[in-house]
């Protein structure tokens, strides 16, 4: 489908959160915990990274009309996609690239409450 190489990379903040999640997982495994919400979240992130690597536009495109100036300032772009993760978590990413490769740049993953807060959605 794509004639360019597709990379999935994390922003600095998303990478720190990802590493922290991996540390929590190691601690849980040391405690003998076989299944936890952290384990499910990490598996979900890894699975969706693979899906994005196959098709960068795999996620749901967030319409520009739904993106406030505060969100543009937060992420530095108004070209955003989201992927639903396990447990009502969301992963936000953008797509960039050049003649050689396409980069799906994961900006952040967050729980549903924070997602609603960032994008200004309100509970009804």
N, C-alpha and C positions, 0 to 999 in steps of 0.2 A: 504494500500500500504506500509506504513512504520510501523514497529512494535515498534518504539521508539516515545516518546513524542517529538513534534516539537515546539520549541520556536522561536520567532522573537524578537531580541533585537537590540537596537540602540547603535552605538559607542557614545562616549561622545560628539563629535562634531555634529553628526547627531541628537542626542537628544536635544542639545542646539538649533539647527536650527528648530527642530520640535516644541519645546516649544515656540520659537519666532514666528513661524507661527501661533500657537494657540493664542498667545497674540494679534497678528494683527487681527485675526478673531474676537476676543472679541471686539476689538476697532471698527471694521467695523460694527458689529452687534449693538453696542451702537449708532453708527451714522445712523442706519437704513438701512445699505447696506444689501440687501438680497442675492446677488450673486456677487462674485468677483473671480478673478483669484486665490487669496489666498484660498478661500473656495473650489474651484475646485481642487486645488493642494492638500489640506489636505484630501479631500474625496478620491482623487486618491491614495495618500500614504496609507491611511487606507485600501482601497479596495485591493491594491496590497500586503499589509502585510497579509491580510486574505488569499489571493491566495498562498503566499509563505508558510503560516502556513499549508495549505493543501498539498502542494507539494514544498519542498525546492528548487527543480530544475526547478521551474516554469519559471523563467527568462531565458534570453538568455545567454548561457555561452560565456564568452569573451575568444577567443583562446589565448593561452599563447604567440604565436608569435606576437600578437597585444599589448602585455603588456610590456612596457619598464621598465628598471631598476628603473627609477624615480617613476613609478607607484607602483612597488613592494615596494620601500622605503616608499612611501606615505601611503600605506595600510598594509604593512607587510606581503603580500601574493601575489601569482600569480594565485590563484584560485578565479576568480571573475565572477559574474553574473551581468547582468543589467536588469532592468525592465523599459520599457517606461511608463512615466507618462503623464498626461494631459499637453498640452501646450509645448510639446517638452522637458519636463524635464526628467531626468534620475535618477534612484535609483540604487546605486552600493552596492552589498552585497557579502559576502562570506559564506561558510557553514563549520561549525566545529561541534564537538560533541564528545560523548563518548559512552559507552555501554548502557547508560540509555536514553540519549536525543540527539536530533539533534538541533543545534542552527544556524539559519540563522541570521547572524550578519550584520545589515545594516550599512555600512560604511559612506555613504554620499548620499545626493540627490542634484542635481544640474541642472541648465538650460543647454540647448543644447550647447551653446557657450562654457561654462566652461567644459562640457564633452569633446567636440572636442579638447579643449586646453589640458586637463589632459592626454588624450589618444593619442595626437599628430595627430589627424585627421585634414585635411585641406580642406577648401572650394575649390571646383573646379570651 
